[in-house]
């Protein structure tokens, strides 16, 4: 969707996003407090604090999950550069749900889409695909219940199904949803995305599937749900949870990006780099002078250091509330808040980096996360070759 003051599409996010208007325009539902309470105990900050704030058929997924039925999670990555902290938080939510419910987790890597959409050589996309996969492996999924699927490497199972689904789309539907695609690759990609989102059911049979994604990716969900509703596919329409964008260090309501010149917190950053970026670039909600801040206090709702803690990096709800109260009262200074946030982000990144360093070779690890022969047979068994 494009409004006068902001844009939210799968390929562009600009301006100060009005999240309520996005839900209204996309026809999605707000995630209710009753629904949040149905998530496993202990809850997850991304759900409890409203970072994931909207969705589609969330109730149906929760009912299945709480009835101990088999459920799956699908959340992927378009590999075109190094991953930053905003890229990784849906994967940590997926890991939490896997640990709490025994869910299958499917992680599609859309290297083809990124080649179609980005001005990069395919060799660059392949490089980032391997690097991004190692970052995702470092999250700590259960390899027995997790599958990483790369579109071009797994084309033998992805593209036959995409061809079937593509026949269900018209070009006018794609154009109405995405605008005029730059090339026929992007015109075809929604059918590939539908395959991603239905993959758990194509392998394990009809069951509820949840897709936790940023709200700009909702058009992919809408078109896939249209395909899933066709009478000749024995699948449920995938559910979705839609998140707000991880805040940019500079503020201004957009999303953190690795593809522009804005300062970004990468998963590879060391403690000193994190501290330097947050101290230098994180937009402050404090006052212009120490005396003013002591008297008037700061605004945590616009302070990026606080938002980093609120979104993901401080798990303790009481501590989050305490930081907000102290900042508003002026007792907590901007520099001290930034230092606290920098330590929390650096602690998280060091633990993530240690898990990544302990991974085996890419080929060895990838074998553990790849589709099995039996799973491939289920996907290709009705083909003629």
N, C-alpha and C positions, 0 to 999 in steps of 0.2 A: 504494500500500500504506500502511496505517496500523498502526503498532505502538504499544505503550504509551509509548515514549519518543521516537518521531519519526514524521513523516508525509512521504511522497513520492508526490505525484500530479501530473499535468500542471497542476493549478490551485492546488496548495498544497504548500509545503515548509516543515516546521517541525522544530525540535529538532536534536540532534546525530546526523547520519545515519550509520548503520552500512552502509557501501557493500557489504561482503561479503554482508550479509543481504539487501540490495536485489537484488543479482544472483541470489541463491538464490531469493528469492520471485518474481522476474520470469522466472526460468528462462533467464537469459542466461549467457554464458560469460565467464570471465576472459581478458583479452588476454594471451597468453603472450610470453615473451621471444623465442621463435623467430618469432612473428608480428611483433613490433616490428622485428626485424632485417630483415624483408622489405620494409619501407618504403623509399622512395628515399633514397639517400645524397647529401647529408648528411641525417641524421635531423632530426626536429622535436621540440623539447622537450616539447610537449604529448603526444606519443606516447612518446618515450624515457623520460620521467620518470613515466609512469603516470597522468597526468591523465586521458587517455582510457584507461580501465582494463578495460572490458568490451565485449562486442559480440555480434553475431549474424552468422553466415556470413562472418566477416572473412577466413577462409582462401580462400574462393571468390573474393572480390574481389581479394585479393592475387595469387592465381594468374593471374587475367585481366590485372591491371595489369602483372605481371612478364613476361607473354607478349606484351606490346605490343598487347593487344586494346583496343578502345575502352571506356572506363569513364566514369562520370558521378558527380558529387557533388551531393547535395541537402541544403541546410541553409537554414532560413528564419527568419522573424522575425514575432512577434505584436506589432504596433505599438500601444502604449497609452501611451507616454511617451518621454522622452529615453533614448538608449542609454548604458549605462555599460560599463566595461572588461570585465565579465563577459559581456555580450551579444556582444562583437565577436570573442572569441578563436576560436570555431568558424569564423568567416568567414576569419580569417587562416590557419587550418589548411587550409581549402578552397582558398584562393589558392595555398598551398604545393603542394598536390597537383596543382592545375591546372598550375602552372609545371613541375613535375617529370614529369608524365605526359601532359599535353595533354588532361586530362579536361574534359568539359562540366561546367559548374556551373549548377544551377538553384536559384533563390532565391525561394520562395513567400512572399508577404506576406499573412498571414491576418488581414486587417482585419475580416472578418466574424466570425471566432471571438472576437476581442477585444471586438467590440461585444456579442456574446452573453454574454460572461463578465464584462465590466467595467461599472461604473456610470458610463458616459461617453456623451455625445452622439456620434452618428455623425460629426458635423463635427469633433469633437476627434480621433477615431480617424483620419479622413482627413488631418488636419494632421500627426499623428505618423507616418502612413504616408509622407508626402512627406519629412519630416525624417529618418526612419530610413533611407529609401532613399538619401539623399545620404550618410549615414554609411557605408552599405554600399558605395556606389560609390567612396568614398575609400579603401577597402581596396586597390584597384588590380587588379581582375580584368581579364581579356582580354574586351572586349565581344563579340568575334566568337564566343566560346565560352561566354558567360555570358548567362543569361536571368533577368530579374526579372519575376515574375508576381504581379499583385495580384488577389485573389479577386473583388472586386466589379468592378474595371475590366476584368478578363479573364473575366467570367462566361460569355461566349459559348463559351469553350473549357473552362472548369473545370466548370461546373455540369452539362452533359450527361453528362460522364464520371462525375461524382459521383452523378448519378441512377442510372446503371448500377450503380455499386458499392454504392449504398445498398440496393439490392434484395438484396444478399448478406448484409446485417447484420440481425440481429433486435434488438429493443429489449432483450431479456434479456441478449444479449451485450454491448451497450453499457453497460447498468446494472451488469453484473458487472465490467466493466473500469474504469469511471469513477465508479461510484456513481450515485445518482439525479440526472440532469441537471436544472438549474434551469429550462430551457426547451427547446422542440423544436429550436431552433437548435443547441444543444450536442449534442442527440441525433443531428442530421444531420451535424455537423462531421466525425466520423471518416471519412465517405465523401469529403468534400472533401480531408481529409488524405491519404487513399489516392491520390487523383488527383495531389496534389503529388508524392508519393514515386514514383509510376509515370510521371510526365510525361516524363522523358528517354527511357524505353523506348517510350512511346506515339508519340513523335516520331521517334526514331532507330532504332527496332527493338530487339529483345531483346539486352540486354547488361548487364553487372554494374554495379550502382549502390550507392554507399556514402552513408549518412546519418550524419554526425557530429553528435551531439546530447547535451545533458545527460541524465542517467539518468532524470529525472522525465518525459521525453517518450517513454519506451519504450512505453507503452501504445499510442500512435499507430502505432508500428512493428509491434507484435504484430498489431493488427487489419488493417493493410495487408497484412502477409505472409499472413494467412488468405485475403484476397481474391485476392492474386496467385497463390495455389496452386490456384485454381479452374481447371478444365480448359479453359475457353473463353477464357482470356487468355494470349497468347503472350508472357509476361514472366517474368523471374526474380523471386523474392522479394527485395526490397531488403535489402542488408546494412546493419549499423549498428555504429557505435562509440559507446560510452556514456561520458560524462565525469563526473568529480566536479564539484561546484559550486564556482564561483569564490568564494574566501573573503570573508565580510563583514569590514569593517574592525573591527567590534567583537568578532570571533571568534564563538564558540558553535556552530560547525558548520553553520549554515544557509547560504543562498546570498545573494549580493549582490542587492539589489533597488532599483528606482527608484520603487516604488509605496508605500513606507512612509516613516517618519520617520528611519530609520537613515542615518548618513552613507554616502555613495556616491561613487565616483570616476567622474564622467561624462566622456564623450568630449570635451565642450566645456570642461572645466576647464583653466585656465591653470596655469603652473608654481607660482605663489604659492599658489593654491588647493589644488593637489595636496599641496604641502609642508605646508600648514596642516592639511589633513584627516588626512594620515598621522601627523604629529607629535601631533596632538590625540586622534585616535580609534583608530589602529591598535593592536589588542591586543598587549601586549608579553609575550614569553617571558622577559624579564629579571628580575633580583632587585629587591627594594624599595629597596636602597641601593647606592651605588657600591662600597663595600667588599665587600658580599655578592656583588655581581656579579663583581668581580675574583676573589673566592675560589671561588665556586660555579659561575659561568658561567650562560648562558641556555639556553633550550630553543627551538631553531629550529622544532621540529615544531608548536609552537602559536603562534609569533610571526608575526603577520600580515604585517609588513614583509618578513620572509624568505619567507613563503609566496607573496607577490606576485612576488618574484624567481624563486622556484622554479617557479611555475606557468607564467610567460610572459615576464617582463620582463628576465631575464638569460639570454642564449643560451649563454654560455660555461659548460660543465659544470664545468670546473676552478675557475672563479670561484665558482660556486654551492657547491661542496664546501669551498672555502677559507673562504667566509663562514660556513658552518655550523660548521666546526672552530673558527674564531676566536671565534665567539659562544659555543660550548659551553665553551671554555677561559676565557672572561672577558676575552680580549684585545680583543674588539670590543664596544663599548658599544651599548646599545639606541638611544640618540640618533643615533649614527653609522650604525647599520644603517638606521634610518628615513630619514636624510638620503640615503643611497645609494639606497634603494628609491625615494624621492621623485624623485630626479634621473632614474632609469631610466624611471619611469612618465611623467614630464613630457617626456623626450626622445621617447618613443613617441607621446605625444599631440600634441606639436608637429609631428611628421612627418605624422601622420594629418590634423591640422587644415590643414596646408599643402596636402596633396593635395585636401582638400575645398574649400579656397578657390580652387584652380585649376580646379575643375570648371566646365563651361559651365552654361547655364540648365538647370533641371530637365527641361523638355520636350525640349531638345536631347539631353541625356544619356540620358533615358529611351528615346528613339527608338533609341539604339544598343543598349540592353539588352532591348528588347521582342521578343516573338515575331515572326518574319518572316511575310509572307503565305504563303509555302510551308509553314512550320511550322504555321500555323493551319489550312491546308488539310488537312494530314495528320491533325490532331485532329478536324476537322469534316467530312471528306470523305464519311463514310458517313451523315451526318445528312440529314434530309429537307428542310431549309430552307437 
